[in-house]
Amino acid sequence: MGEIKRKSIHLSMIAIPVWLYFAPHSVANLGLIIATITTIVLEEHLMGSTYFMIAALISVLVFDTMIAISALSFLVLGDAIAAIIGKKFGRIRYWGKSVEGSAACFVCCFAIGVVLMGVQREVLMLVAAGSLAATLAEALPAPMDDNMRVPLISGLVMQLFSVLA
């Protein structure tokens, strides 16, 4: 139950990709710049929310809009489902994570990508690659905070796929 409460706060960050999806591009970017600066100024040290806001800003400035929205949604929803499923059903462990949680993360990210970007063959390849990248980035025992790592790595992979396809 504690994990669900903790992840519910994390889930509130879905407001950012939703805002980016519905708001006009220039308004969304300006709002994100203001929100990121405000977050950095108000927090006395870097927290998960600070990393998320910085990653969100980098994502919208570097990646195509739908790729940025997808990558940010992968973090918010994929990471949450990985933690909840991993804690409840996780039996096979690696890097402090569970195969079951990682599988749930991948399925969730893939479903998000399909909903946001469609089911054309090229898009499915891009979404699958981005989902796998998000899942691996979430699980990696790397020093970079996963709130930054997941959207930037999955967004980069999807952007490369879109350029190369």
C-alpha positions as a Markdown table, in Angstrom:
| # | Residue | x | y | z |
|---|---|---|---|---|
| 1 | Met | 0.0 | 0.0 | 0.0 |
| 2 | Gly | 2.9 | 2.4 | 0.7 |
| 3 | Glu | 4.2 | 1.8 | -2.8 |
| 4 | Ile | 0.8 | 2.7 | -4.3 |
| 5 | Lys | 0.7 | 5.9 | -2.2 |
| 6 | Arg | 4.2 | 6.9 | -3.3 |
| 7 | Lys | 3.5 | 6.1 | -6.9 |
| 8 | Ser | 0.2 | 8.1 | -6.8 |
| 9 | Ile | 2.3 | 11.2 | -6.2 |
| 10 | His | 4.5 | 10.1 | -9.1 |
| 11 | Leu | 1.4 | 9.5 | -11.3 |
| 12 | Ser | 0.3 | 13.2 | -10.8 |
| 13 | Met | 3.2 | 14.0 | -13.1 |
| 14 | Ile | 1.1 | 12.7 | -16.0 |
| 15 | Ala | -0.3 | 16.2 | -16.1 |
| 16 | Ile | 2.8 | 17.3 | -17.9 |
| 17 | Pro | 2.5 | 15.0 | -21.0 |
| 18 | Val | -1.3 | 15.6 | -21.0 |
| 19 | Trp | -0.6 | 19.4 | -21.0 |
| 20 | Leu | 1.9 | 19.0 | -23.8 |
| 21 | Tyr | -0.6 | 16.9 | -25.8 |
| 22 | Phe | -3.6 | 19.4 | -25.5 |
| 23 | Ala | -2.0 | 22.8 | -25.3 |
| 24 | Pro | -0.8 | 24.7 | -28.3 |
| 25 | His | 2.9 | 24.0 | -28.9 |
| 26 | Ser | 4.2 | 27.5 | -28.0 |
| 27 | Val | 2.0 | 27.7 | -24.9 |
| 28 | Ala | 3.0 | 24.2 | -23.8 |
| 29 | Asn | 6.7 | 25.0 | -24.1 |
| 30 | Leu | 6.4 | 28.3 | -22.3 |
| 31 | Gly | 4.5 | 26.7 | -19.5 |
| 32 | Leu | 7.0 | 23.9 | -19.2 |
| 33 | Ile | 9.9 | 26.4 | -19.1 |
| 34 | Ile | 8.2 | 28.4 | -16.3 |
| 35 | Ala | 7.3 | 25.2 | -14.4 |
| 36 | Thr | 10.8 | 23.8 | -14.7 |
| 37 | Ile | 12.5 | 27.0 | -13.5 |
| 38 | Thr | 10.0 | 27.3 | -10.7 |
| 39 | Thr | 10.7 | 23.7 | -9.6 |
| 40 | Ile | 14.4 | 24.3 | -9.7 |
| 41 | Val | 14.1 | 27.5 | -7.6 |
| 42 | Leu | 11.7 | 26.1 | -5.0 |
| 43 | Glu | 13.5 | 22.8 | -4.3 |
| 44 | Glu | 16.6 | 23.2 | -2.2 |
| 45 | His | 18.2 | 20.1 | -3.6 |
| 46 | Leu | 17.5 | 18.0 | -6.7 |
| 47 | Met | 14.6 | 15.6 | -6.2 |
| 48 | Gly | 12.8 | 13.2 | -8.5 |
| 49 | Ser | 10.4 | 16.0 | -9.6 |
| 50 | Thr | 13.3 | 18.3 | -10.5 |
| 51 | Tyr | 14.9 | 15.6 | -12.7 |
| 52 | Phe | 11.5 | 14.9 | -14.3 |
| 53 | Met | 10.9 | 18.6 | -15.1 |
| 54 | Ile | 14.4 | 19.0 | -16.5 |
| 55 | Ala | 14.0 | 15.8 | -18.6 |
| 56 | Ala | 10.5 | 17.0 | -19.8 |
| 57 | Leu | 12.0 | 20.3 | -20.9 |
| 58 | Ile | 14.9 | 18.7 | -22.7 |
| 59 | Ser | 12.5 | 16.2 | -24.3 |
| 60 | Val | 10.2 | 18.8 | -25.8 |
| 61 | Leu | 13.2 | 20.9 | -27.0 |
| 62 | Val | 15.0 | 17.9 | -28.6 |
| 63 | Phe | 12.4 | 15.3 | -29.7 |
| 64 | Asp | 9.4 | 15.4 | -31.9 |
| 65 | Thr | 6.3 | 16.3 | -29.9 |
| 66 | Met | 4.7 | 12.9 | -29.9 |
| 67 | Ile | 7.9 | 11.2 | -29.1 |
| 68 | Ala | 8.5 | 13.6 | -26.1 |
| 69 | Ile | 4.9 | 13.0 | -24.9 |
| 70 | Ser | 5.3 | 9.3 | -25.2 |
| 71 | Ala | 8.7 | 9.2 | -23.5 |
| 72 | Leu | 7.4 | 11.2 | -20.6 |
| 73 | Ser | 4.3 | 9.0 | -20.3 |
| 74 | Phe | 6.5 | 5.9 | -20.4 |
| 75 | Leu | 8.2 | 7.2 | -17.3 |
| 76 | Val | 5.1 | 8.2 | -15.4 |
| 77 | Leu | 3.0 | 5.2 | -16.2 |
| 78 | Gly | 5.6 | 2.5 | -17.0 |
| 79 | Asp | 7.6 | 3.2 | -13.9 |
| 80 | Ala | 4.5 | 3.1 | -11.7 |
| 81 | Ile | 3.2 | -0.1 | -13.0 |
| 82 | Ala | 6.7 | -1.7 | -12.8 |
| 83 | Ala | 6.9 | -0.8 | -9.2 |
| 84 | Ile | 3.4 | -2.0 | -8.3 |
| 85 | Ile | 3.5 | -5.3 | -10.2 |
| 86 | Gly | 7.1 | -5.9 | -9.2 |
| 87 | Lys | 6.3 | -5.4 | -5.5 |
| 88 | Lys | 3.2 | -7.6 | -5.6 |
| 89 | Phe | 4.2 | -10.3 | -8.0 |
| 90 | Gly | 8.0 | -10.0 | -8.5 |
| 91 | Arg | 9.8 | -13.3 | -7.9 |
| 92 | Ile | 12.7 | -13.3 | -10.4 |
| 93 | Arg | 15.2 | -10.6 | -9.5 |
| 94 | Tyr | 17.9 | -8.7 | -11.3 |
| 95 | Trp | 19.6 | -5.4 | -10.5 |
| 96 | Gly | 17.2 | -5.0 | -7.6 |
| 97 | Lys | 14.3 | -5.2 | -10.0 |
| 98 | Ser | 11.9 | -8.0 | -11.0 |
| 99 | Val | 11.3 | -9.5 | -14.4 |
| 100 | Glu | 7.6 | -9.3 | -13.7 |
| 101 | Gly | 7.7 | -5.6 | -13.0 |
| 102 | Ser | 9.9 | -5.0 | -16.1 |
| 103 | Ala | 7.5 | -7.0 | -18.3 |
| 104 | Ala | 4.6 | -4.9 | -16.9 |
| 105 | Cys | 6.6 | -1.8 | -17.7 |
| 106 | Phe | 7.2 | -2.9 | -21.3 |
| 107 | Val | 3.6 | -3.8 | -21.9 |
| 108 | Cys | 2.4 | -0.5 | -20.4 |
| 109 | Cys | 4.8 | 1.6 | -22.4 |
| 110 | Phe | 4.0 | -0.3 | -25.6 |
| 111 | Ala | 0.3 | 0.3 | -25.0 |
| 112 | Ile | 0.8 | 4.0 | -24.4 |
| 113 | Gly | 2.9 | 4.3 | -27.6 |
| 114 | Val | 0.3 | 2.5 | -29.7 |
| 115 | Val | -2.5 | 4.8 | -28.3 |
| 116 | Leu | -0.5 | 7.9 | -28.9 |
| 117 | Met | 1.3 | 7.1 | -32.2 |
| 118 | Gly | -0.8 | 4.4 | -33.9 |
| 119 | Val | -0.3 | 0.9 | -35.3 |
| 120 | Gln | 1.4 | 1.4 | -38.6 |
| 121 | Arg | 4.3 | -1.1 | -39.1 |
| 122 | Glu | 7.0 | 1.6 | -38.9 |
| 123 | Val | 5.4 | 3.1 | -35.8 |
| 124 | Leu | 5.1 | -0.2 | -34.1 |
| 125 | Met | 8.9 | -0.8 | -34.5 |
| 126 | Leu | 9.5 | 2.7 | -33.1 |
| 127 | Val | 7.2 | 2.1 | -30.2 |
| 128 | Ala | 8.6 | -1.3 | -29.4 |
| 129 | Ala | 12.2 | 0.0 | -29.5 |
| 130 | Gly | 11.2 | 3.0 | -27.2 |
| 131 | Ser | 9.3 | 0.7 | -24.8 |
| 132 | Leu | 12.3 | -1.6 | -24.6 |
| 133 | Ala | 14.6 | 1.3 | -24.0 |
| 134 | Ala | 12.3 | 2.7 | -21.3 |
| 135 | Thr | 12.1 | -0.7 | -19.6 |
| 136 | Leu | 15.9 | -1.1 | -19.6 |
| 137 | Ala | 16.5 | 2.5 | -18.5 |
| 138 | Glu | 14.1 | 2.0 | -15.6 |
| 139 | Ala | 15.8 | -1.1 | -14.5 |
| 140 | Leu | 19.5 | 0.0 | -14.9 |
| 141 | Pro | 21.4 | 0.4 | -11.7 |
| 142 | Ala | 22.9 | 3.7 | -13.1 |
| 143 | Pro | 23.8 | 6.8 | -11.1 |
| 144 | Met | 21.5 | 9.1 | -13.2 |
| 145 | Asp | 18.0 | 9.4 | -11.7 |
| 146 | Asp | 15.5 | 7.3 | -13.5 |
| 147 | Asn | 13.2 | 10.3 | -13.8 |
| 148 | Met | 15.7 | 11.7 | -16.2 |
| 149 | Arg | 17.1 | 8.5 | -17.6 |
| 150 | Val | 13.8 | 6.9 | -18.8 |
| 151 | Pro | 12.4 | 9.7 | -20.9 |
| 152 | Leu | 15.8 | 10.8 | -22.4 |
| 153 | Ile | 16.9 | 7.3 | -23.3 |
| 154 | Ser | 13.5 | 6.1 | -24.7 |
| 155 | Gly | 13.0 | 9.5 | -26.5 |
| 156 | Leu | 16.4 | 9.3 | -28.1 |
| 157 | Val | 15.8 | 5.7 | -29.3 |
| 158 | Met | 12.5 | 6.6 | -30.7 |
| 159 | Gln | 13.8 | 9.8 | -32.4 |
| 160 | Leu | 16.7 | 7.8 | -34.0 |
| 161 | Phe | 14.2 | 5.2 | -35.2 |
| 162 | Ser | 12.0 | 7.9 | -36.7 |
| 163 | Val | 14.9 | 9.5 | -38.5 |
| 164 | Leu | 16.3 | 6.2 | -39.8 |
| 165 | Ala | 13.0 | 4.7 | -40.8 |
